[in-house]
Amino acid sequence: MADPGTTQLVVTAIAALGGLGGLGGVLAAVLGRGKLRAESAQIVTASAVQLVNEMQEEAAGARGELRTLRTEVAAMAAELHRIRVAIYDPAATLQSIRLAANAPTGVNGRDPY
């Protein structure tokens, strides 16, 4: 016959788990961990794919903006060069410098000619 203390311990444990249904729940949780891990991995993977796609879209937008800015900077540098040349021209007049500074520009400040 089993020790009364051990029997009491087993009965108390079963009661604490809610009878056999509670014990079944604990067993199902232990056995279902693999499925939970697989579902968690799928969720993490889907989230990572979404974040990577968003970052790629942002990077593409940033590259487009960078191209535009480079074009504008090149146009500004050309305009500054034109004005500098007009200023340092030995035959420069105030009128010629003003004309150089106000010369018409094309798209993004590029010379239309």
Buried (B, 14 or more C-beta within 10 A) or exposed (E): EEEEEEEEEEEEEEEEBEEEEBBEEEEEEEEEEEEEEEEEEEEEEEEEEEEEEEEEEEEEEEEEEEEEEEBEEEBEEBBEEBBEEBEEEEEEEEEEBEEBEEBEBEEBBBEEE
